[in-house]
Amino acid sequence: MMKKIKRVFLIVLDSCGIGNAPDAERFGDKGADTFGTISRSAEFSVPNLKKLGIYAIDEIYGYNKAIYDAVPPLGSVGRAIELSNGKDTVAGHFEMAGIISELPFPTYPNGFPAEILDKITAAWGVGCLCNKPYSGTEVIKDYGREHIATGKPIVYTSADSVFQIAAHEDVIPVEKLYELCETARALLQGNHRVARVIARPFKGTYPDYYRTEKRHDYAILPPDGMLLSRLKDAGFDVLSVGKISDIFSGVGITEAYPVKGNPACKDVSMELLKKDFHGFCFINLVDFDSKFGHRNDINGYARELSEFDTWLGDFMAGMNDDDALIITADHGCDPGYPTTDHTRETVPVILYSKSILPRNFGTIYGFDKVGKMAENLLERNVLF
């Protein structure tokens, strides 16, 4: 019998898929492999993930069974296949919480139709610019000057189910931008129930506009009975770091630390490692996706994962005997793929605890099994 687990830390390496999703072709992502792409960069070095056993995961790029037969990994490993009909942040995180989305969230490759956009702009009392799928950094460069001249917010989308609103902080103050988002969120229902409405404030002067750290996501409300609510109702502490509280609209969370960017999220997570709590800590590291995957920056992505790996060594050293760490991802975003969109991939599942004997999970069908693993460890002291 393993030692009773008191705390589970679940870290989501946002977009760090490992390729080979069996239905990738249906999503237009045949051959996408985020981990494989960045592994080939000269900037890539992950000795701690290697010790945990990442190269023992079935079908992962660089898999070498002989190495791990000789030196067994410190962690338990596997790969998870998504069951939900999507490849976005909300679908991936919701599935970890036990919500499998059979119907995809709506996307808008031709922009938002007048039937919904007219209602939103009428409620705002002002028109909008763009209304197309666009890169977040390019859209402010192309529409920023007109936005400043007219005061109209910039509305755009992507291959994901998102309604994004960009505004210069000197033209539309951040609190006003948040109000615009809340109005849009209330109207985007039914057939237009997008997964997220996102505030994208920016500053600067043309052509050097830059997005600020005051982004805010307004996701759909998760249904009753999902993982975070169950843990909270059972009396466990449920802590969130980064954009987790936005993704779940605060539902089921007892303490939220909505800091921005990987460095701040890692700092907070290290502080929480020193905190005396009993329950679940859910952490999202968004920069892999937003700063590197979507920008096709292979070397930057590789450096970021290498920096995480260095931090990981310190985090593991600080873990107590009754702690468990799970590392996974929510989808892929292959920076070497000929798009800037998310990619349908399997994701790594790595479990480490000083009190759990390593094993190979093989292939896990459903991200929900990852969340259930955390729940089982806390409630029943078992894995499955």
N, C-alpha and C positions, 0 to 999 in steps of 0.2 A: 504494500500500500504506500503510495507516494504521500509526501507531506501535504497537509491541507493547504490549498492555495488561497491566499488572502487578497491578492491584487493581480489583475490582468491588464497589461498594457497592449493595446492593439494599434499598431502603426501602419497607416496606409501610405505607401510610396505612390503618390498620385500619378497614375498613367504608366507605371513601370510593369507593363505586361511582358510575358515571356514567349509570345508567339504561339503558333500551332492550335488556334481555336478551330474546332472541327467545322464550324459554320462560317468561317471568316469570309469565304467567297461570296456568301449571300449578302454580306455587308460591304462588299467591294474591297476587302482587305486581305486578299489571298497573299500569303508570304510575308505579311507584316510581323515584325519581331523587334520590339523596343529594346529588350535586353541584349539580343544578339547584335543589333546595330551598334549600341554604345560599347559593347564588350570589345569591339574591334578598334576602338579609339586608343591612341597612345596615352590619353589622359585617364584611362580606366584602371583602377586598382581597388579590389574589394577583399582584402585578406580575412576580415572578420565574417563577412557573408560566406566566404569560402569555408572557413572553419565550421560555421553553423551548418553547412551542407547544401548551399544553393546549387552546386554543380552535381548534386545527386538527384535533382528533380528530373523526373522523366521528360525526355525530349527537349530539355533546355539546351540552348547553344553552349557548347563547351562541356557537355556531360561526359564524365569519365568514370565509369564504374570501377576500374582497377584502382584508381586513387583512393576511392572511398571504401573499397574493400580492405585496403592496407591501413588507412587512417580513418576510422569511423567518424562521422560528423558529430558535433556537439549538440545539434538540434534535430528535431523531427521535421521532415520536409515533404512537400507534395505540390501538385499544381491543381488549381481550381478552374472549372469550366462554368462560365456564366449561363444561367438558365433564362434570365430576363431578356426580353426582346429589345435590346439596346446596347449602347457602348458609351454611356455618359456617366457623369459623376453621381447623379441622383439614383439612377438605376443600379449602379454598382454598390453604392453605400446602402441603399434601401434593401438590396438583396442580402447584404451582410447582416442586416437587422431582421431578416426573415420575410421580407416583402418581395415576392417574385412578380415582376411586371410582365404579363403576357402580351399586353397591347403596348406598342411603342409610344413614347411621348411624341406629340406632333412636331415636325420640323418644317422649315420654310425656305426651301432652296430658291424661291422666286420672291422672297420678301413676304411680309404679312398682308393678307387681303384687306380690301377696304372695309369689309363687313365688321372687322374687329378693330382695325387701326383707326377708323373714323370715330368709333365709340371712345377709344382711349384719348385721342387728341381733343375730342369735344369735352371730355371730362377734365382734361388738363387746361383747356382754354387757350391752347397754342398748338400750332402745327409741329411737324418734325422734319428732319432731314434724313436722307439716305434710304432707309428701309430696304436693305439688301444684305445678303451674307457678306461678311467682311472681316479681315484681320483687324483686331482691336487696336494695334499700333498704327496701321495704315489708315483706318477710318478717321482718326482724329487729324491725321496729316492732310487728308483729302477734303474733309468737311469742317475742320476746325475754324477756319477763317469765316466761312459762311455762318457757322453757329454763333460766333462772336458778334457778327454784324447783325444777325436777325434775332438772336436769343432763342432760337428753336433748338430743342434737344436733338441729339443724333441717335436714331434708332437703328439697330442692326442686329443680325443674328449670325449663326454659323451652321455647321453641319449638325450640331447638337440642338436639343430642344431648349433654346434660350431666347429671351427677349432682353436685349441689352440696351441700356440708355447711357450714352456718354455726354458729359457736360463739363465745360470749364468751370472751375470752382469760383472764378471771379464773375462769371455770367449767371450761373445757376448755383447758388450755395449748396453745399453738400446736404444739409437738412431738407432743402426744397427738392433736391434730386431724389432723396429717399422717399419723399411724399409722392413724387411722380411714379416711382417704382411701386409703392403700395397701392396706388390707384390702378396701375396696369395689372398688378397681381390679382386684385379683386375682380377685374373684368376678364382676365384670361382664364376662362373656365370652360367646361363642356368640351366641345371639339377642339378648342384652342387652349386646353389646359397644359401649357408648356411646363417643363420641369422646373425651370428657374427664370426669374426676372432678376437682372443683375445691374446694379448701379456701378458705373464706370467713370468716376470723376478724374479730371486731368488738369494739368497746369502748364505753364510755360508760354512761349511765343513761337509763332511759325518760323522755321519748320521744326523747331525743337520742342514740340509738345511732348509731355510725358504723363503717364498714368500715375496717380498717387496711390497710397496705401489705404485709402478710405473706401475701397470697393465693399459692397454689401450685397449678399445674395438673398433672394426671397424665393425659397423653394416651396413646392406644394406640401401641404401638411401630410405627414405619414399617417396611415390608418392605425386604429387602436390595436393594442396587443403586440406591438413590435418589441424587439429585443430591449431597447433602452427603457421603455415603459415597464416591461416585465421586471427588469433588474431594479429599477427605482421602487416599484410597488412591493418588491420582495425585501426592501430595506437596505439595498446596497447603495453605496456612493456611485454616481455616474458622472465622471468628469470628461469634459471635451476640450480639445486643443485645436486651434486653427479654425477652419471653416466648418467643422462638424456641427456646431450649434446652428449655423445658417442652413446646412443641408437638411437637418431635422427640425428646423423652425423652433428649436429649444425644447422640443417635446422629449420627456424622459430624462432630461439632464439636470443634475443637482448643482453642478458648478461648471461654469463656462469660462474658458480662457481664449477669447476670439482674437488672438494676436495674428499678425500678418507676416507671411514669408517663412521659409524654412529655418533661418537662423533663430528667429524669435520663438518659433514652435519648438525647436530643439532645446532652447534655453529653458522654456517653461516646463517642458517634459522632464528635464533633468531636475528641476526644482520639485516637481511633483513626485519624483522618485524618492525624495527625502521626506515627503509628507506622509503622515500617518492616516491612511484611509483604508476602507474595506470595500472593495468593489472593482469597478471597471473604468479604465482611462482610454478614451478613443481619440486618436491623434491623426490628423491629416497633414501631410507635407506637400503643399500644392505647387511649389516652384518647379518640380520636375516637369509638370504638365504645362503650367502657364508661361514659364520663362524659357523652357528648352524644347519640350516636345512640340508645342504649337509653333515654335519659331524655327523648327528644323535645325536646331543647334546641337549636333551630335557631340562635339567635344565638350560643350557646356554641360550637357546632360551627364556625360561621363564624369566630368569633374565634380558635379553636384552629388552623384551617387558615391563617388570616392570620398568626398567630405562627410557624407552621412556615415559611411563605413567606419571612418576614424572616430566619429562621435559615438557610433554604436559600441565600439570597444569600451569606451568609458561608461556608457549606460549599462552594459552587461556587468561590468565590474562592480557597479553600485547596486545591483539587484540583490534583494534578500532571498533566502532559501525558499520562502513561501510566495515569491513573485513568479509570474509567467509573462513572457513576451511573445506576441504574435506579430509577424511582419507579412504584409500582403500588398495588393494593389487593387484598384477599382476598374481598370480597363487598360488599354494600351494607348500610346501616342508616339508611334515610331518616328523619330526625327529624320530617319533616312528614307521614309516612304514619300512618294510623289504627291502628297497633300500636306496640309497643316492640321488635319482633323484627327480626332480620336480613332483608334484602330481596335477592331474586335480581336482580342487575344485571351489566352489563358493567363492566370496570374499566379505568382509564387505564394506558397503558404509555408512559413517557417515558424516553428514553435520552439522556444527555448526556456528552460527552467532548470535550476540546479537540482530540482527534486523530481524531474520527469525523465525517464529513460528515453533516449532517442529511438525513433522508428521512421520508416518510410511510409507515408500515407498513399503514395501512388497518385492516381487521379481522383479528385474529389468533385462530385457532380453537384454544383450549386455553391455560390458564395455564401449562402445562408448557413452552410455547415461551419464556416469560419466563425461567425457570430455565435452559433450554437456551441462550438468548442469552448469559447470564453465563458458562456453561461454554465455549461456543464462543469467546468473546472471550479467555478465559484460555488455552485449550488450542490453539486453531487460529487465533486472531486474525481471526476472521470473525464476522458476526452470525448467519447462518443456515447 
